[in-house]
Amino acid sequence: MYLFDRQKQELVLRASKNPHPNLIGRIKLGLGEGITGWVAKKKKPYAVEKNASSDSHFKFFHNLPEEKYQAFLSVPIIYKDEVIGVINIQHIKPHKYKSNQINLLNTIAQQAGGAIENARLYEETKKQAVQVKTLSEISGAIVSDTYLEEMLHLIVVMTAEMMNSKICSIMLFDEKEKELTIKATQSISDEYKSKPNLKVGQSISGQVVKKKKPITVLDVRKEKGYMYPDLAKKENLVSLLSVPMMVKDRVIGVINSYTSEEHFFTDEEMRILQAVANQAAAAIENTKLFNKALAMEEALETRKSVEKAKGILMKARNVSEEEAFKLIQKQSMNTRKSMKTIAEAIILATELK
């Protein structure tokens, strides 16, 4: 039995009466390729009574002893007019397939088609449930009182589980230095954590910042523009999905998701990871704005205290405003304490009198 991979547009060997454990999942055919591919493309059965290997549609595989079979019957597995696979029956000796045999295999294929599609829908529903749950947990982490570093770590851990990632990482963009730096990863590899910073346009993540859109790579170990192929081989990193973390039209970082084997990322997977990236970007930006607001508030409080302390010194010592400020500044430098602390001490001393 071969099943059709819609994304890759190929038929993959998934089951066989005669066990081929090393070949299951590895034998692949394009639509129209071999008898199996022809049946899938035409959506109709095909029977060969003898000398199957001489048929114009036959495709030879070195690892499969199919050339010893004389007769070959292939029937498409169809569900709601969509081909989802092919069932093949083979005979060593010449064999004329009767209409009732072909009809029976057609019926089996139809039943199998419904069962397979229902199983796929069930797995997809389970996967979507996990994704929704993870996005909800990420949202909870973002609005909690956790520190930025802790929040980013929670995001990569949950995202790695949701995406089934070998490694998931968040790199933040320093606009001044024009560099990407790893800020969070669930990887325990010190070598991966200490990867050098990337400039805009460098490697895959740098290209994501430059282009402001997701990039997928089937195998980073063979990708010409990838800067760390040796590290990828050592850590068993293969396929990569890298998405930008956007705040309006500005990129503030990227999220990278690696797999340990070749994987074609679906549109749904890209959409999910982009949703995570956008949530993380909003949280980071809000944290920065909050810290700026705190700094401004602190600066305002300092200014109020210094102004009040200057007035006290001007009156007590009969000095100018400039001289009063220099006295506070000098005391701050001598004691290595902030001007706000010195100003508050002057105010407190006056109030105690």
TIGULO-581217 format. One line per field, with one value per residue (C-alpha): residue number from 1; y, z, x. Coordinates in nm, 3 decimals. Example, Ala and Ser with C-alpha at 12.3 -4.5 7.8 and 13.67 -1.06 7.14 Angstrom:
2
pos [1:2] .
c2 [-0.450:-0.106] .
c3 [0.780:0.714] .
c1 [1.230:1.367] .
END
This chain:
353
pos [1:2:3:4:5:6:7:8:9:10:11:12:13:14:15:16:17:18:19:20:21:22:23:24:25:26:27:28:29:30:31:32:33:34:35:36:37:38:39:40:41:42:43:44:45:46:47:48:49:50:51:52:53:54:55:56:57:58:59:60:61:62:63:64:65:66:67:68:69:70:71:72:73:74:75:76:77:78:79:80:81:82:83:84:85:86:87:88:89:90:91:92:93:94:95:96:97:98:99:100:101:102:103:104:105:106:107:108:109:110:111:112:113:114:115:116:117:118:119:120:121:122:123:124:125:126:127:128:129:130:131:132:133:134:135:136:137:138:139:140:141:142:143:144:145:146:147:148:149:150:151:152:153:154:155:156:157:158:159:160:161:162:163:164:165:166:167:168:169:170:171:172:173:174:175:176:177:178:179:180:181:182:183:184:185:186:187:188:189:190:191:192:193:194:195:196:197:198:199:200:201:202:203:204:205:206:207:208:209:210:211:212:213:214:215:216:217:218:219:220:221:222:223:224:225:226:227:228:229:230:231:232:233:234:235:236:237:238:239:240:241:242:243:244:245:246:247:248:249:250:251:252:253:254:255:256:257:258:259:260:261:262:263:264:265:266:267:268:269:270:271:272:273:274:275:276:277:278:279:280:281:282:283:284:285:286:287:288:289:290:291:292:293:294:295:296:297:298:299:300:301:302:303:304:305:306:307:308:309:310:311:312:313:314:315:316:317:318:319:320:321:322:323:324:325:326:327:328:329:330:331:332:333:334:335:336:337:338:339:340:341:342:343:344:345:346:347:348:349:350:351:352:353] .
c2 [0.000:0.347:0.665:1.000:1.289:1.593:1.843:1.667:1.538:1.187:0.833:0.669:0.295:0.256:-0.115:-0.451:-0.813:-0.918:-0.714:-0.454:-0.274:-0.079:0.035:0.137:0.514:0.531:0.408:0.709:0.770:1.081:1.101:0.917:0.735:0.356:0.157:0.283:0.647:0.604:0.456:0.742:1.002:0.845:0.741:0.404:0.039:-0.114:-0.487:-0.672:-1.049:-1.141:-0.997:-0.700:-0.579:-0.534:-0.309:0.046:0.184:-0.042:0.114:-0.100:-0.061:-0.218:-0.282:-0.439:-0.783:-0.680:-0.797:-1.159:-1.099:-1.177:-1.034:-0.696:-0.537:-0.180:0.002:0.364:0.446:0.729:0.931:1.204:1.200:1.261:1.003:0.922:0.613:0.295:-0.078:-0.322:-0.699:-0.912:-1.273:-1.461:-1.657:-1.513:-1.444:-1.313:-1.083:-1.142:-0.855:-0.973:-0.967:-0.614:-0.507:-0.661:-0.478:-0.157:-0.205:-0.273:0.040:0.252:0.122:0.176:0.529:0.628:0.475:0.638:0.980:0.959:0.866:1.162:1.398:1.263:1.317:1.665:1.751:1.629:1.836:2.148:2.098:2.090:2.404:2.594:2.484:2.590:2.929:2.981:2.893:3.126:3.405:3.334:3.356:3.684:3.860:3.722:3.901:3.688:3.862:3.894:3.632:3.379:3.454:3.399:3.068:2.953:3.047:2.844:2.540:2.537:2.616:2.335:2.089:2.218:2.215:1.891:2.083:1.946:2.301:2.617:2.954:3.324:3.573:3.944:4.219:4.498:4.793:4.986:4.704:4.555:4.211:3.912:3.757:3.432:3.525:3.200:2.833:2.504:2.342:2.219:2.252:2.514:2.528:2.619:2.875:3.045:3.081:3.415:3.704:3.740:4.055:4.150:3.936:3.674:3.309:3.223:3.425:3.735:3.694:3.675:4.012:4.162:4.025:4.050:3.716:3.348:3.126:2.745:2.525:2.150:2.069:2.339:2.106:2.139:2.499:2.726:3.038:2.868:2.972:2.679:2.348:2.175:2.266:2.148:1.809:1.777:1.870:1.675:1.983:1.932:2.132:2.491:2.728:3.085:3.354:3.727:3.878:4.187:4.502:4.682:4.698:4.662:4.336:4.298:3.939:3.589:3.252:2.946:2.593:2.302:1.938:1.636:1.497:1.637:1.805:2.013:2.281:2.328:2.660:2.578:2.529:2.859:3.033:2.891:2.983:3.332:3.374:3.280:3.520:3.807:3.744:3.729:4.049:4.234:4.115:4.223:4.563:4.614:4.520:4.774:5.044:4.957:4.981:5.316:5.442:5.331:5.507:5.826:5.812:5.756:6.049:6.273:6.173:6.240:6.583:6.672:6.566:6.751:7.068:7.058:6.988:7.276:7.512:7.399:7.450:7.789:7.911:7.745:7.838:8.147:8.009:8.028:7.757:7.649:7.624:7.423:7.177:7.140:7.067:6.782:6.654:6.659:6.472:6.214:6.153:6.141:5.892:5.702:5.739:5.866:6.233:6.130:5.957:6.266:6.497:6.284:6.281:6.666:6.686:6.432:6.614:6.940:6.776:6.622:6.965] .
c3 [0.000:-0.097:0.057:-0.118:0.047:-0.068:0.029:-0.146:-0.425:-0.404:-0.320:-0.027:0.049:0.389:0.422:0.262:0.318:0.269:0.530:0.400:0.730:0.580:0.281:0.441:0.415:0.184:-0.151:-0.317:-0.654:-0.824:-0.984:-1.316:-1.221:-1.257:-1.259:-0.909:-1.004:-1.327:-1.136:-0.885:-1.161:-1.372:-1.070:-1.223:-1.180:-1.398:-1.446:-1.613:-1.667:-1.736:-1.787:-1.562:-1.565:-1.943:-1.918:-2.038:-1.702:-1.488:-1.275:-1.143:-0.785:-0.694:-0.337:-0.424:-0.598:-0.811:-1.137:-1.031:-1.033:-1.358:-1.282:-1.129:-1.021:-0.898:-0.762:-0.642:-0.289:-0.338:-0.084:-0.197:-0.545:-0.400:-0.439:-0.101:-0.203:-0.410:-0.329:-0.533:-0.571:-0.732:-0.848:-0.924:-1.205:-1.487:-1.361:-1.527:-1.284:-1.300:-1.281:-0.941:-0.804:-0.933:-0.791:-0.455:-0.440:-0.539:-0.250:-0.008:-0.136:-0.080:0.275:0.344:0.201:0.447:0.742:0.647:0.596:0.927:1.101:0.938:1.045:1.401:1.413:1.266:1.524:1.805:1.664:1.638:1.996:2.115:1.911:2.057:2.410:2.357:2.214:2.514:2.753:2.567:2.596:2.968:3.004:2.813:3.036:3.360:3.589:3.480:3.381:3.010:3.014:3.193:2.961:2.647:2.786:2.850:2.494:2.331:2.552:2.472:2.104:2.068:2.210:1.984:1.667:1.761:1.727:1.788:1.879:1.908:1.968:1.989:1.853:1.924:1.688:1.809:1.583:1.685:1.612:1.334:1.490:1.600:1.938:2.087:2.391:2.461:2.360:2.510:2.378:2.638:2.390:2.510:2.159:2.010:2.284:2.224:1.846:1.727:1.660:1.308:1.098:0.889:0.575:0.724:0.729:0.725:1.030:0.900:0.569:0.757:0.920:0.585:0.392:0.680:0.591:0.690:0.528:0.522:0.449:0.386:0.499:0.655:0.639:0.260:0.238:0.077:0.273:0.615:0.830:1.072:0.875:1.101:1.413:1.240:1.167:1.523:1.678:1.415:1.288:0.947:0.840:0.954:0.975:1.065:1.110:1.188:1.514:1.394:1.568:1.301:1.011:1.227:1.290:1.648:1.622:1.481:1.607:1.468:1.471:1.369:1.307:1.335:0.996:0.662:0.697:0.459:0.678:0.599:0.563:0.889:1.073:0.936:1.040:1.393:1.444:1.304:1.557:1.838:1.699:1.687:2.045:2.167:1.977:2.135:2.482:2.432:2.303:2.593:2.838:2.678:2.693:3.056:3.146:2.966:3.157:3.485:3.393:3.304:3.629:3.821:3.643:3.727:4.094:4.103:3.950:4.204:4.497:4.363:4.303:4.661:4.807:4.606:4.753:5.105:5.046:4.879:5.182:5.452:5.303:5.110:4.782:4.422:4.251:4.052:4.366:4.544:4.254:4.257:4.632:4.578:4.278:4.467:4.763:4.523:4.364:4.696:4.855:4.531:4.592:4.351:4.348:4.441:4.755:4.856:4.783:4.991:5.280:5.273:5.272:5.555:5.767:5.729:5.818:6.134:6.256] .
c1 [0.000:0.123:-0.019:-0.023:0.161:-0.037:0.229:0.518:0.294:0.438:0.330:0.513:0.530:0.357:0.274:0.354:0.251:0.612:0.802:1.046:1.123:1.412:1.206:0.875:0.855:1.159:1.022:0.857:0.692:0.569:0.224:0.241:0.562:0.549:0.224:0.143:0.192:-0.006:-0.302:-0.295:-0.283:-0.559:-0.772:-0.855:-0.740:-0.470:-0.407:-0.118:-0.165:0.200:0.549:0.465:0.826:0.801:0.495:0.548:0.434:0.655:0.932:1.217:1.347:1.681:1.564:1.228:1.214:0.915:1.069:1.002:0.628:0.446:0.101:0.021:-0.309:-0.312:-0.620:-0.647:-0.759:-1.008:-1.204:-1.445:-1.289:-0.941:-0.665:-0.514:-0.317:-0.283:-0.317:-0.107:-0.160:0.114:0.142:0.463:0.299:0.084:-0.266:-0.581:-0.759:-1.134:-1.380:-1.509:-1.151:-1.098:-1.435:-1.350:-1.017:-1.196:-1.440:-1.153:-0.976:-1.288:-1.329:-0.960:-0.985:-1.257:-1.069:-0.738:-0.894:-1.081:-0.756:-0.581:-0.860:-0.838:-0.462:-0.501:-0.768:-0.541:-0.255:-0.472:-0.592:-0.230:-0.155:-0.452:-0.358:0.005:-0.092:-0.319:-0.034:0.203:-0.055:-0.075:0.303:0.309:0.054:0.200:0.441:0.738:1.060:1.140:1.418:1.197:0.905:1.115:1.241:0.883:0.790:1.071:1.003:0.630:0.688:0.942:0.690:0.412:0.627:0.807:1.134:1.482:1.585:1.377:1.539:1.458:1.710:1.659:1.767:1.994:1.907:2.219:2.465:2.249:2.297:2.089:2.171:2.035:1.826:1.641:1.655:1.544:1.864:2.111:2.399:2.648:2.795:2.456:2.384:2.719:2.680:2.825:2.588:2.451:2.448:2.144:2.150:2.383:2.276:1.903:1.794:1.970:1.786:1.455:1.528:1.623:1.323:1.072:0.913:0.945:1.208:1.213:1.515:1.482:1.838:2.058:2.358:2.351:2.225:2.483:2.389:2.374:2.672:2.696:2.674:2.930:2.731:2.413:2.573:2.699:2.362:2.162:1.977:1.816:1.510:1.457:1.162:1.261:0.995:1.027:0.905:0.723:0.600:0.399:0.649:0.960:1.150:1.270:1.390:1.330:1.207:1.386:1.244:1.471:1.378:1.607:1.500:1.388:1.051:0.840:0.682:0.314:0.135:-0.043:0.287:0.418:0.096:0.116:0.483:0.418:0.135:0.376:0.638:0.389:0.274:0.634:0.720:0.427:0.531:0.894:0.788:0.548:0.824:1.059:0.793:0.720:1.090:1.116:0.814:0.973:1.299:1.114:0.920:1.244:1.407:1.110:1.119:1.494:1.448:1.176:1.395:1.703:1.500:1.365:1.711:1.861:1.605:1.692:2.067:2.017:1.826:2.042:2.383:2.287:2.426:2.310:2.109:2.416:2.630:2.360:2.347:2.728:2.721:2.470:2.665:2.997:2.849:2.701:3.043:3.229:2.988:2.917:2.547:2.283:2.188:1.835:1.964:2.170:1.878:1.639:1.890:1.905:1.526:1.493:1.756:1.561:1.229:1.382:1.487] .
END
